[in-house]
Amino acid sequence: MTVPDDQRDPGLQPERTLLSWQRTLILLVAVGLLFLRGPLIPGSGAVPEAPLPVRAAVMGAVLVVAGGIALHLRRRWRRSGNGVPGAGRTPRNVGSPWTMVVLCAVVLALCAVQAATVL
């Protein structure tokens, strides 16, 4: 089923993309906070944990990267006229390709640090 052009909202897709990026960044920070917290059962030696300075450094890096990506997305969104046709130059994607590469690298680094502390 196709929607006629006069009923279609071309600003809707960029808005959904922006919201999905925001949810992804919120979850990245939430996972970083869980890593910073340490073990779920304090004092249990079943799973080794990273020292607090390592956990704090990883959380700081996660916050810096998430903040940088959020700032980049917000700037591109505003530059596009908030997705309203004719209000600005709408980019092909709300996020640049490098944002996905950086996000994947941070997630892989977080996984590597966690695996190194467990092994």
SULURRA-V546551 format. One record per helix or strand of 3 or more residues. SS is the DSSP state (~ for helix, > for strand). FROM is the first residue (numbers start at 1). TO is the last residue. If there is no record, write none. Layout:
SS,FROM,TO / SS,FROM,TO
This chain:
~,11,37 / ~,52,79 / ~,97,118
